[in-house]
Amino acid sequence: MSRILAIDVGQKRIGLAVSDEAGLGATPLYTVQRSSTATDVAKIAKTAAAYAADRIIVGLPLDPEGRAGSQAQKVERFAALLEQKVPVPVIRWDERLSTVEADQILIEADMSRRKRKSIIDAVAAARILESYMREQERTQPGGDEG
């Protein structure tokens, strides 16, 4: 199995995470400071190629009722541009609460606010990826049940 790249697109930063080759674990990679959309898309495309990702998961920040607000629409436009630059599927994934969960994990690890700020987006991307992989595992036919 190949790898999956996940991204958490924020207004100031983009967090990236990647799965292991077995698709069992997610590792935060790094955070990209936003510059131009074209530059940001190019960095993500380059990272996807470097890790031989067979798909890219883009966290879509839906509201609590599951609707796409203004930030989700911005992320959707970003994902559409990314699709034009990569040869792999770009999958939108509900990321509600991923940043909140990531922040809680880092607080529990007794990480300083300054350090949390520098890596929270990559940890949020890992949470998005973990959520996606859990759902894929749950819905895959076959397995050991039965």
C-alpha positions, -999 to 999 in steps of 0.1 A, spaced: 0 0 0 12 35 -7 10 66 15 -17 91 20 -10 128 25 -33 149 46 -34 187 48 -51 211 72 -55 244 53 -57 274 75 -56 311 67 -20 315 79 -5 280 79 -10 246 62 -3 215 83 8 183 66 8 147 78 15 114 60 4 78 66 28 50 69 30 26 40 6 2 56 -20 29 61 -21 22 99 -6 53 114 -4 91 107 27 112 113 27 150 114 52 162 89 55 200 91 37 233 88 39 256 58 36 293 63 10 305 37 24 327 9 6 327 -24 -19 300 -33 2 289 -63 33 285 -41 14 267 -14 -2 243 -40 32 237 -55 48 228 -21 20 204 -14 23 188 -48 60 184 -43 55 168 -9 29 144 -23 53 133 -50 82 130 -25 62 106 -4 46 89 -34 12 96 -20 -16 79 -38 -42 104 -26 -44 137 -7 -69 143 20 -79 179 25 -96 188 58 -129 206 51 -138 229 81 -176 224 82 -197 240 108 -213 219 136 -244 213 114 -221 200 86 -225 231 63 -197 248 44 -191 283 57 -167 309 42 -135 291 54 -147 258 40 -154 275 6 -119 289 6 -105 254 13 -127 240 -14 -112 264 -39 -77 255 -27 -85 218 -32 -98 224 -67 -65 242 -76 -46 213 -60 -65 188 -81 -52 205 -113 -16 201 -101 -14 165 -89 -20 132 -106 -38 116 -76 -73 120 -61 -78 150 -38 -105 139 -13 -123 164 9 -128 152 45 -148 166 73 -123 180 98 -146 193 125 -128 195 158 -94 183 145 -76 215 156 -94 214 190 -84 178 194 -48 185 183 -45 214 208 -58 192 236 -32 165 228 -4 190 229 -16 206 261 -18 171 277 18 166 265 27 198 286 38 216 255 43 254 257 18 276 238 46 288 215 57 253 206 20 242 201 14 271 177 43 260 155 31 224 151 -6 224 158 -16 225 121 6 194 113 -9 176 143 -44 186 131 -36 172 97 -26 139 114 -59 138 132 -77 144 99 -57 115 84 -64 92 113 -102 99 110 -101 92 73 -81 59 78 -104 47 106 -135 53 83 -118 35 54 -109 6 76 -145 5 90 -161 5 55 -137 -18 37 -153 -51 27 -136 -83 39 -113 -84 68 -112 -109 97 -148 -105 109 -173 -132 105 
